[in-house]
Structure formats: structure tokens, C-alpha cells
Amino acid sequence: MPPNRAPSNGAQPGWTHPAVQRGCVSVMMPAYRAEAYIGEAIESVLAQTLGNWELWIVLDGASDGAEEAITRFSDPRIHTLRQEHAGEAAARNLALRHLTGEFVAFLDADDLLLPKHLALTVEYLQRHPARGGVYTDGYYIDEHGQRLALLSTRRRGPFQGRIFEQILRASDVFGPPMCTVLRLERILGRGHTFDTRIVIGPDWDFLTRYAESEDFGYLAEPTCLYRLHPSNITRTAEPERRRASLALCREKAIGLPGFLQCSPDVRAHAFYDLLVNLLDGMPERQMEVATWAAFEQLPRASRARLFRLMAGKAVASGGAGESVREWFERAFRLRPWDLKNALLLGLYLLSPSLCRFALRVRAQASVPRGRNAPADAML
């Protein structure tokens, strides 16, 4: 991939799209192995105080009884689409091709909307025509529907207005996409689709790209229920697939034109997550990312710290070699007066094993007992 160029987002040109129905909300629901909860999810849409909605359910290769559960609902506003199993992003894209509402809402087949969700969000967007989206609070629930905690207890914010920087920094602004409602014409106008290569985080990638050009509002009222259960994809996805998906989210965000307009702190944090966390153990890929134009435009102090952290984490986990030495040397060349850079380079050149021992001792001393050290605690 060329420096600071994002991978394509999987958009499919040539789509024809139905005319938009003003005031209508299109709810998209991907469904995979959804038999246990899909009936409740549909009932929560039927219970909405706003009646002007359509529900598009996409059966993603489902063969577990979900289709039979859907057939007991005869409301003409409910539509069912089918595809071979291709994942959440592909299911959302299929729904996107059929939506006709002015607004787009999200609901997974194991979650629930509270009765005022659509009415409150549509009313807000109608009163604030300049804003491209709105998000709300909600509750985490267990597999039996017991309410656990507010979504806002695990979020940063709330934020309003142009919140691209906050969303780019981490995915904990919204949490699950079901708390958001967007404008369909603005999605279509910029050709936004869900990236089918991303298993974990296609919604974060989508909302990051959408927020690059759109303002958001916030409603503090809880309007949805996000179910935690053993079959959540965030719990069942293989660690390497999860890491690869999140790395792709990061790479694409860094490649957006708006990235370079973000604060130095946010840009450095994005590279920290990519280079130190998600690409850890992939030195060739890390070296490539460190040549990107967006990386070169970070402040010298940020670049030096990232090189030092990459090298330190690699050494502490048992790594050594030319890439580690080069990272320590680059950190020193960028900021030779920084004592950490000088000490770690010297220690590594003297003895990689001694450097590893020192870093591990430092990590043990930097965090409370019983907790894992964060990646930068060792340095």
C-alpha cells in the first residue's frame, strides 16, 4: 500500500437505489445464528411509538430456525433478504441497497430497541437538519434481558458536533451502532459502504468515515438494549482475525484526508495503537507503516517515542534483531537528548538480554499487582 493511502472500502459502484421516503426510518438487521433472540428484536421494532419505519432483515446464511421465527410476523413493513454466509458487513451492504427511509437505524438480531428510540432520534434530526447523525445512551443486558449498566459507563464523552477526532481515537464513543441514527442520502452521497474484509469493527470503520464529513448530536436518554452473551462475535472471533480487522480499521482511518487535520495527540495515538498494539510481532509491516507520509508528519517527539515503544515491546517479549536495533537508533537520532532513548540504545547494544531484563523489571514496577502492564509502562 502506498504511504498514507487507505485501502478501498469495498464500495460497489453502479448501485441503483429506491427513492427516499421522507420521515421514514429504515432499520437494518443482519441475522446470523439468530434464532434465540430475533423474535424479541423484531417485537421491539413493532413496539416503536413512531410508526413510519421499515425493517430489512438480512439472513446471512442462516439455517438455525431464524427464518421460521420471522414468518410469524406479517407486518408489511418487515422485509427479508437472504445471502450465502458472508458476514456482518456484507449483510449490511445488502440491506443498504434496499433501504428507502430518510433515516437509517441499526439493530442486530440479538439486541432490542426501547419504544421511543426511533421517535426521539428522528425528532432530533428533523430539528437539527445540519447534523448528519445522532446517538443515544442505552443499557447492556445479559442473555436473559437483565439490565446491567448504561452504555455511557464505558464510553468517553458524550461529544457533539464534529466528533471525527474522538471517533478516530477509539471506538468507545458510540459502542454498538444500534444507538446511532444517520441520514441515508448522506451515506449514499459519499458512497459509504461496509468493508467486507473487516470481521470486528466494520461499524467503527463505517462511522469513522461518515463522521469525517458529518456533525453528530447526542441524546442522554437510554433508548436501546445491547445484549452480552457467549455467542457475541466480539467474544467468538479468533484473536488474529480480530487484530487484523482492527489494524485495517486503523490503516484506513490514517489514510483519510481528514486524518492530517487532527491534533498531533490523536494522530500519535492512532499510530501507537497500530504500530505498538495491533502490528506487534510484524516487524516488516511496522517498518512499512513507519515510512508513511502521515507518520513522517508527526512531531519528532511522537515518532521517537513510537520507535522506542516498538523496540521496547519487541525486546521485552523476547524479540531481537536488526529491526529492533534500527528502531532504538531512530528514536535516538530523533531525540538524542532524551535520556530514555540514549539509555535504552546503549543497553541494547551492550546486551539485548540485559535490556530485556531491565524492561521487564521496569514493567513489573510500573503497574499495580495483579494487572498487566500497558505497552508503554515499560518505558
N, C-alpha and C positions, 0 to 999 in steps of 0.2 A: 504493500500500500504506500503511495507517495506520502511524503511528510505532510502532516496536518490535513489529510484528505480522508473524509469519513467513508466507510463502506456504503454502498447503496442501501436504501431502506426497504427494498423488495417491492416498491410500488409497481403496480401493473397498469401501464398506460392503455388507453383505449376503452376504459370502462364507460358504459352508458349508465345513467342514473335517473331514477324516477324524480318527478317534480316534488319539491318540498311542500309539505302541508304546514302552514303557519299555525303556531301554537301547539303542535303535536310533539310528543316526546317518543322517540324510538329507543326502546330498551333492547340491548343486545345481550344474549345469554349463551355462551359456549357451554356445551354439556358433554362431559366425558366421564363414564362410570358414575353417573349422577342419579341412579335410581333412588337412593336412600333419601335424598333431600329435594329433588327437583319439584315435587308436588307442592311442598311448602313455599319454595321460591316463587312459583307461578301464582299461588294464592296471595302472596304478598304484593304482587303487581295488581291482581284483581281487586285488592283492598285499598288501592290508592284513592285518595279523595279527588284527585284530578282524573277525569275520565278520558281525556284526549291523549291516548297513548297507543302505541303498537308494540308488541313483543315479538322479537325474532329469535327463536331458539335454533341453535346450530348443533345437531347431533354429530359429534366428532368421532365417527366410527363406533358409536355406542351400540352395545349388544347385551346390556345388563338389565333390561326392563324399563329403561328411561322412556323409550318411545311409547310403551304401553301406558306408563304413568301420565304422559301428555295427552293421550287420546280421551281421557275422561273430562277434559276441558273443551268446551265447544264454543267459547267466545271467539267471534270472528276477528278480533284484534290480535289473536295469537297465531303466529305463523311458524312453521317448522321447515328447516333446511337440513340437508344431510350431506356429509362428505366422508370419504375414507379418512381414517385416523391420521391427522396431520398436525395436531397440536392447537394450543390456545390461539396463537397469533393467526394461523390460517383460518380458524373458525371465526375470529373477529373480522377478518378481511371479507369473508364470505357474507357475513351479516352486513357489513358496511356497504356492500354493493346493492343491498335491497332496502336500506332504511329510507323512509320518506318523511320523517319528522323534522321539524325545525331544530330540535334539540336532540342530543344523544346522551343516553344514560347507560350505565353498565351494571350488570348483575350476573354473578356466577351462579351456577345451579345449586350450590350448597349454601348460599347466603340469602339474606332477606332484606327487603325494603320496609321501613316503617311507613304507616299510611300517608303521611304528609310529605314524603321525600320529593315526589315529582312536583307537587303543588308549590312547595316552598322554593325549590330551585328555579322553576320556570318563572314564578313571580319575580324572583330576584333578577333574573336575566332580562325579563321584559322591562323592569325598572331601570336597568343599567345596560343599555344597548351597546355601549362601547366595550364592555367586558366580554371576553370570549368564553369564559367558563366560571363556574362557582363550585366550591366544595364545602362539605359539611362535617360535622362530628358524627360519631356512631359508637357502637359497642362491639367489643369482642364477645363472642358467645362460645360455649363449649358444644360438643357434639349433640347434647340434649337440649340446646337452646337456652341454657342458663347464662345470664349476663355476667361478664367477668370484670371488665374495665372499659373505660372510654378509650376510643382510638387516640384522642388527644393526649392521653397519658404517655404515649410512646412516639409522639411527634415533636418536631421543632415547630415553632410558630405559635399561633397562626400568622400567616402572611397574606397580604392583599396587594393588588396592583400588579406590576411587572415582577413576577417572582421566579423568573428563569434562573437566576443565580442560586436561589435557595433549593430549587428542584434539582439543578445540576449538581449541587454539592452532595446531596444524598437523597435516597428515595423515601425518606421519612417525613416528607411534607404532607402528602396525601395518605400514604399507606395504601390500602386496597383501592382500585379505581372506582369501585361502586359508590364512593362518596362524592364523585365528581359528575357534573353535567356540563356538556360542551355544545357548541353551535355546529351543526352539520355542515353548513355552507362554508365555514372557515376551515373545516377539516378537508373538505373536497377542494376548496380553492387553492390550497397549498399541496395537494396531492399526498396527504399523510395516509400511510397505511401502517399496519403492524408488521414488524420484521419477523419472518417465519424462522430465521436462524436462532432466535433468542427463546430459550426454554423458560428461564427465570428472568423476569423483568421486562417482557415486551411492552407492558403498560407504562413502566417508568421511561423507557426509551421513547414511546409514543408521546407521552405527556411532556417530556423534556423538549422534544421538537415542537410540539404545539405551543408550549409556553414561551418559546423563543420570540414569538411574534404577538402573543395574546396576553391580556391582563386577566387576573382572576379575582373573584370576590370570595368571601368566607361567611358561612352561617354557623354559629356556635351550637345550634340545636342538633341533638343526635337524631339522625334520620335513617340509619341503616344498621344492619347487624352482620358482622363478619365472623363466620364460623371457623373455629380452630378444631381440627380433628386429625386423626392419624393419616388420612389419605390426602391432605393438602399437598399440592405439588412442591411447595417450599420445604416440606419435610421429606418427601419421597425422591426428589431429584438427586441424582448422583453428584457428589461433591465436585468432580471435574467438569461435568456439564454445567453445573451451577456457576462455577468460577469462569468458564469460558463464556457463558451468556453475559455475566456481569462485566467481564472485560470488554466484550463487544459493545455493550451499552456505553461504557466509559470511552472507548475509542471513537464511537460515533458522536458522542457529545463534544469531545475535544475537537472534532472536525467541523462542528457547526460554526458558521460565520460569527454568531453571537458570542462564542466562547472567548474570543480575544478581547471583547468588551467587558468581560467580567473582572472583578477585582483580582489583584495578584494572589490574595489569600485563597480565593475559591479556585483559581486556576492551579495553584500549587497543590491544593487538596485533591483535585481530580487526578493529577499526575501521581500523587502519593498513593491513592487508592489503586490506581492501575499498576504502577511500577513496583511498589513495595508489597502490596497485598495480593492483587489478582494475577500478576505475572511472575510472582516469586518462584524461583526454580527454573525459569525460562530465560537464561541469560542472553541468548541471541535475540529473542523478541524484545527484551528490555533494552538492549543496545540499540535496536532499530528505533524504538519509541523515543529514545534519548536524542535522536537526530532530527525529530520533527521540528518544524518551524515554530509551532506553538510552545514546545519545550524550550527552545532557544530564546524565546521572548519572555520567559520567566526571569525574575530578578536573580542576580548571581547567587545571593544567599540561599534562595529556594533551590536552585539547581545543585549547589554544593551540598545542601542538606539531603536532597533526594539521592544523590550519588553515595553519600555516606551511609544513609539508611539501607539502600540496596546492598551495598557491600557488607555492612554490619550484619544484616539479617542472613545473608548467604553464609557468612563465616560462622555465625552462631549456630546455624543448622547443619554445619559440617561441610560446607562448600569451600572451595578454594580454586585458584587458577588465575588465568590472565584477565578474565573479566572482572573479578573481584579486585585485583591489583589496580586495573585501569580505573575502576570507579573510585577507589580511595585516592588515586593520583589526581583524577579530575576534580574531586572535592577540594583537595589541597591547592591545586592550581587556581581554582575559582576564588578561594578564600584562604590564602596561606597564613594569615594572621589569626585564624580561628584555631584555638588550642586543640579542640577535638579532632579537627582534620589532621593536624600535624602529629598528634599522639597516636591516632589510630593507624595512619600510614606508616609511621615509624615502627610501631609494634608489629604490624602485619609483615613488613619487610624483614624484621628481625626473626619472627617466628609466628606463622599462621596459627599454630596450635595454642601458643600463649595468648595471641589476640582473641581466639575463640574462648578461652578460659576467662579472660578478663571481661568480655562482653556478657558471658553467661552469669558471671558473678554480679555484674552491674545490673542485669535484668532482674535477678533474684532480689536485689536490694531496692529496686525501684517500685515494686508493687506490693500491696498487702498480701499476707499469707493466704493461700487458697485461691488466688486469682492468677490468670495467665497474664504474662507481660504483653502490653501493646507493642507494636513493631518498633516504636521509637523510644520505648523506655530504656532499651539497652544503650542508647546513645544520647 
